[in-house]
């Protein structure tokens, strides 16, 4: 008989296996629910990442276009002079979905504003180039956050699916097989005990002619 670690013998084993099967069924139900939720989140983040990628591509192309225009009008010196010496800072807000932490909101700290980039000093093309690069930077970070969220959810979805298959394809069938064998063994034991009992009773009955 296929054994399961920790299973007691006899009728106690039948009860023990029944309880384990109930736990396994509940675990499979919860894992299946988690798979459905994570699959929906993966689809949502896929759409978000595709949308943010398109926005980033468009913003990067726009920034490149204005950079070329600014360089043609004022030269590279004007672009370098208009560059903000203070690095931009950002903060990420995190959310948790079915136990998975992933980036959500993106907060920005650009440092000093771009008021020093005046059209009268640097030219309209340079001002537009600075603004376009800020938009492109924000779009790039938004896309990176969406991708990070998608990867985190997708990774957990794959792990949860493996766990669900382990329960439904291996653990539950093993428990069911063990329970079937325990029941069969108990039935054979009960039949053997019944036969023995009937023989014992028959042996105790008085035969014909006995006083």
C-alpha positions as CSV (number, residue, x, y, z in Angstrom):
1,X,0.0,0.0,0.0
2,X,1.2,3.5,-0.9
3,X,2.0,5.2,2.4
4,X,1.9,8.9,3.3
5,X,4.3,10.2,5.8
6,X,2.8,10.6,9.2
7,X,-0.3,8.5,8.4
8,X,-1.5,6.4,11.4
9,X,-2.6,2.8,10.7
10,X,-6.1,1.4,10.5
11,X,-9.3,3.4,10.9
12,X,-7.3,6.4,12.3
13,X,-5.5,6.6,9.0
14,X,-8.8,6.8,7.1
15,X,-9.8,9.8,9.3
16,X,-6.4,11.3,9.0
17,X,-6.3,11.1,5.2
18,X,-9.9,12.5,5.0
19,X,-8.8,15.6,6.9
20,X,-5.7,16.0,4.8
21,X,-7.8,15.8,1.6
22,X,-10.1,18.5,2.9
23,X,-7.0,20.7,3.6
24,X,-5.6,20.0,0.2
25,X,-8.9,20.8,-1.5
26,X,-9.1,24.1,0.4
27,X,-5.5,24.9,-0.5
28,X,-6.2,24.2,-4.2
29,X,-9.2,26.5,-4.1
30,X,-7.2,29.3,-2.6
31,X,-4.4,28.9,-5.0
32,X,-6.8,28.9,-7.9
33,X,-8.3,32.1,-6.7
34,X,-4.9,33.6,-6.4
35,X,-4.0,32.5,-9.9
36,X,-7.2,34.2,-11.3
37,X,-6.4,37.5,-9.5
38,X,-2.8,37.5,-10.5
39,X,-3.7,36.7,-14.1
40,X,-6.0,39.7,-14.2
41,X,-3.3,41.9,-12.7
42,X,-0.8,40.6,-15.2
43,X,-3.1,41.5,-18.0
44,X,-3.7,45.0,-16.5
45,X,0.0,45.7,-16.1
46,X,0.7,44.4,-19.6
47,X,-1.7,47.0,-21.0
48,X,-0.2,49.7,-18.7
49,X,3.3,48.8,-19.8
50,X,2.4,48.8,-23.4
51,X,0.7,52.2,-23.0
52,X,3.6,53.7,-21.1
53,X,6.1,52.3,-23.6
54,X,4.2,54.1,-26.4
55,X,4.2,57.3,-24.4
56,X,7.9,57.0,-23.6
57,X,8.7,56.4,-27.3
58,X,6.7,59.3,-28.4
59,X,8.2,61.6,-25.7
60,X,11.7,60.5,-26.5
61,X,11.2,61.2,-30.1
62,X,9.8,64.6,-29.3
63,X,12.7,65.4,-27.0
64,X,15.2,64.3,-29.7
65,X,13.5,66.5,-32.3
66,X,13.7,69.6,-30.0
67,X,17.3,68.8,-29.1
68,X,18.2,68.8,-32.8
69,X,16.3,72.1,-33.4
70,X,17.9,73.7,-30.3
71,X,21.4,72.6,-31.4
72,X,20.8,74.0,-34.9
73,X,19.6,77.3,-33.6
74,X,21.8,78.0,-30.6
75,X,24.5,75.3,-30.7
76,X,25.5,72.7,-28.1
77,X,26.7,75.5,-25.8
78,X,23.1,76.7,-25.4
79,X,21.9,73.3,-24.5
80,X,24.7,72.7,-22.0
81,X,24.0,76.1,-20.4
82,X,20.3,75.3,-20.1
83,X,21.0,72.0,-18.4
84,X,19.8,71.9,-14.8
85,X,22.8,71.1,-12.5
86,X,20.5,69.6,-9.9
87,X,19.6,65.9,-10.4
88,X,16.0,65.0,-10.5
89,X,14.7,62.8,-7.7
90,X,11.8,60.4,-7.6
91,X,9.9,58.3,-5.0
92,X,8.0,55.2,-5.6
93,X,4.7,54.3,-3.9
94,X,4.3,50.5,-3.4
95,X,1.2,48.4,-3.4
96,X,0.6,44.7,-2.5
97,X,-1.6,42.4,-4.6
98,X,-2.1,38.9,-3.2
99,X,1.1,39.1,-1.3
100,X,3.1,40.6,-4.2
101,X,4.7,44.0,-3.6
102,X,5.1,46.1,-6.8
103,X,5.6,49.8,-7.7
104,X,2.4,51.9,-8.0
105,X,2.7,55.7,-7.9
106,X,5.7,57.6,-9.0
107,X,6.5,60.9,-7.3
108,X,8.8,63.5,-8.7
109,X,11.2,66.1,-7.3
110,X,12.8,68.0,-10.2
111,X,14.6,70.3,-7.9
112,X,14.6,74.0,-8.9
113,X,12.1,74.8,-11.6
114,X,13.2,75.6,-15.1
115,X,12.4,79.3,-14.9
116,X,16.1,80.0,-15.5
117,X,15.7,78.7,-19.1
118,X,14.2,81.8,-20.6
119,X,13.3,82.1,-24.2
120,X,14.9,85.5,-24.5
121,X,18.2,84.1,-23.3
122,X,18.4,80.6,-24.7
123,X,15.8,80.7,-27.5
124,X,12.3,79.0,-27.8
125,X,13.8,75.8,-29.2
126,X,16.0,75.3,-26.2
127,X,13.1,76.0,-23.8
128,X,11.0,73.4,-25.6
129,X,13.9,70.9,-25.6
130,X,14.3,71.2,-21.8
131,X,10.5,70.7,-21.3
132,X,10.4,67.8,-23.7
133,X,13.3,66.0,-22.0
134,X,11.5,66.4,-18.6
135,X,8.4,64.8,-20.1
136,X,10.5,62.0,-21.6
137,X,12.2,61.3,-18.3
138,X,8.9,61.0,-16.5
139,X,7.6,58.7,-19.2
140,X,10.7,56.5,-19.0
141,X,10.4,56.1,-15.3
142,X,6.6,55.4,-15.5
143,X,7.3,52.7,-18.0
144,X,10.1,51.2,-15.9
145,X,7.7,51.1,-12.9
146,X,5.0,49.4,-15.0
147,X,7.5,46.8,-16.2
148,X,8.7,46.2,-12.7
149,X,5.1,45.6,-11.5
150,X,4.4,43.3,-14.5
151,X,7.5,41.2,-13.8
152,X,6.8,40.9,-10.1
153,X,3.2,39.8,-10.7
154,X,4.2,37.5,-13.6
155,X,6.9,35.8,-11.4
156,X,4.4,35.2,-8.6
157,X,1.8,33.9,-11.0
158,X,4.2,31.3,-12.3
159,X,5.2,30.2,-8.8
160,X,1.5,30.0,-7.8
161,X,0.6,27.9,-10.8
162,X,3.4,25.5,-10.0
163,X,2.1,25.2,-6.4
164,X,-1.4,24.6,-7.7
165,X,-0.2,21.9,-10.0
166,X,1.7,20.3,-7.2
167,X,-1.4,20.1,-5.1
168,X,-3.9,19.1,-7.8
169,X,-1.6,16.8,-9.8
170,X,0.5,15.2,-7.2
171,X,-0.6,15.7,-3.6
172,X,-4.4,15.2,-4.0
173,X,-4.1,12.1,-6.2
174,X,-1.6,10.6,-3.7
175,X,-3.9,11.2,-0.8
176,X,-6.9,9.8,-2.7
177,X,-4.9,6.7,-3.7
178,X,-3.8,6.2,-0.1
179,X,-7.3,6.7,1.2
180,X,-8.7,4.2,-1.4
181,X,-6.1,1.6,-0.4
182,X,-6.8,2.2,3.3
183,X,-10.6,1.7,2.7
184,X,-9.9,-1.5,0.7
185,X,-7.7,-2.8,3.5
186,X,-10.3,-2.0,6.1
187,X,-13.1,-3.7,4.1
188,X,-11.0,-6.8,3.7
189,X,-10.2,-6.8,7.4
190,X,-13.9,-6.4,8.2
191,X,-14.9,-9.2,5.9
192,X,-12.2,-11.5,7.4
193,X,-13.4,-10.6,10.9
194,X,-17.0,-11.3,9.8
195,X,-16.1,-14.7,8.4
196,X,-14.2,-15.6,11.6
197,X,-17.1,-14.5,13.8
198,X,-19.6,-16.5,11.8
199,X,-17.4,-19.6,12.1
200,X,-17.0,-19.1,15.8
201,X,-20.7,-18.8,16.2
202,X,-21.3,-21.9,14.1
203,X,-18.8,-23.9,16.1
204,X,-20.6,-23.0,19.3
205,X,-24.0,-24.1,18.1
206,X,-25.1,-27.6,19.3
207,X,-25.2,-30.3,16.7
208,X,-28.2,-32.6,16.1
209,X,-28.5,-35.3,18.7
210,X,-26.6,-33.4,21.4
211,X,-28.5,-32.9,24.7
